[in-house]
Amino acid sequence: MDISVIGCGYLGAVHAASMAQLGHDVVGIEVDVPKAELLASGTAPFHEPGFETLLKDSLASGRLRFSSDMADAAGSQVHFVCVGTPQKRGEYAADLRYVESATESLTDVLAPGELVVGKSTVPVGTAARLAELVTGKVPGALLAWNPEFLREGFAVQDTLHPDRLVYGLPAGTDGDTARALLDEVYATIVADGTPQVVTDYATAEMVKTAANSFLATKISFINAMAELCEATGADVKQLADAIGYDDRIGRKFLNAGLGFGGGCLPKDIRAFMARAGELGADQALTFLREVDNINMRRRIRMVELAREVCDGSLLGKRIAVLGAAFKPDSDDIRDSPALNVAAQLQLQGATVRVTDPAANENIRRSWPQLEVVETAEEAAHRADAVLVLTEWKQFRELDPVAFGQVVARKAVLDGRQALDRDTWVAAGWSYRALGRRAG
């Protein structure tokens, strides 16, 4: 099929290359000219395992190209809208300017019988409104909503081998036509037996926000238990292991620590709350406010823990921060808990050195006040405390004996339950982690 992908940021670029990998002829439309040129050269503008190889292969096949001109989307049978929906400045609500602008521009080149497919995460009710825009300007064109469920670090896998496909479709024969087109797009994935949920616009929109809200709630639940564990002397890791054996609960997302960040969970749960308020159903989601509050308290507690380890004062103390991306295998520093902690430590008088295997250049651009170094050893040179705040493999596999020769004081704060406490304690380190007894 001929496919266009409107917006080639993280979601759109991966989607475009993946659709070409599935055998379609794809044009990615990106209004940021330098980014479009970078993608066209086969260079990934962000860190994502396996993506650059996929990008180069798709370009080499001749089935993928990039453009900054919306006119190049003309003639495609299916148009995926993949632009961002950031949080509005000073509000909880999602900023829909980019989705609305992209859809409006697309209608200028859209033809009857073509399908617009929204993949962006939007507040419930957006798809119905955009469908009116599309069909009003181009009678005979269709709109569907097909939310994405990408995990950063696994985006290629999640696009080519998703755990489900969700179609939000219009009613009647238009819905049948839209489904047939989507099934053709995803023919290989459908043939693999991937579960499909075929539903209305509102349900499809809510699937993504409900999923993110559930995951955020699970993370904040175990972090609330960590607060209680610190008050009682219990161990949150053993607690999580024990309740995780219950298959109704499961062990995933029960690692207590610094909490969630990034460009999805925080802004999505806030936008969900904001939209519920607009609909007069805000009481249904009041628990998400506490989910958000618990998450933010973890950052404050990590700073407090660092102060405790440094004998009650951060003034003049040298602190190494290992990890800055909001999660491993990513260079995404949006709403990064690690960087928030690093900045607070510095504001309170510490000398902070930060390192991350993928995000260093992003930190230098966005957080110029922080000192960024290339290696864990450089960050930890003569440090009074080492904070592991992103669970990169490189940090999990550090040799505590050799690493202990670099620091001034063997004190480690494990913000992600990433280290083997017994191994580090045996090597002479004092070990602290949120919700766990000191080692």
Secondary structure by P-SEA (a helix, b strand, c coil): cbbbbccccaaaaaaaaaaaaaccbbbbbbcaaaaaaaaaaccccccccaaaaaaaaaaaaccccccccccccccccbbbbbcccccccccccccaaaaaaaaaaaaacccccbbbbbccccccaaaaaaaaaaaaacccbbbbbbbbbcccccaaaaaaccccccccccccaaaaaaaaaaaaaaaaaaaaccbbbbbcaaaaaaaaaaaaaaaaaaaaaaaaaaaaaaaccccaaaaaaaaaccccccccccccccccccccaaaaaaaaaaaaaaaccccccaaaaaaaaaaaaaaaaaaaaaaaaaccccccbbbbbcccccccccccccccaaaaaaaaaaaaccbbbbbbcccaaaaaacccccccccccccccccccbbbbcccccccccccaaaaaaacccbbbbccccccaaaaaaaacccccccccccc
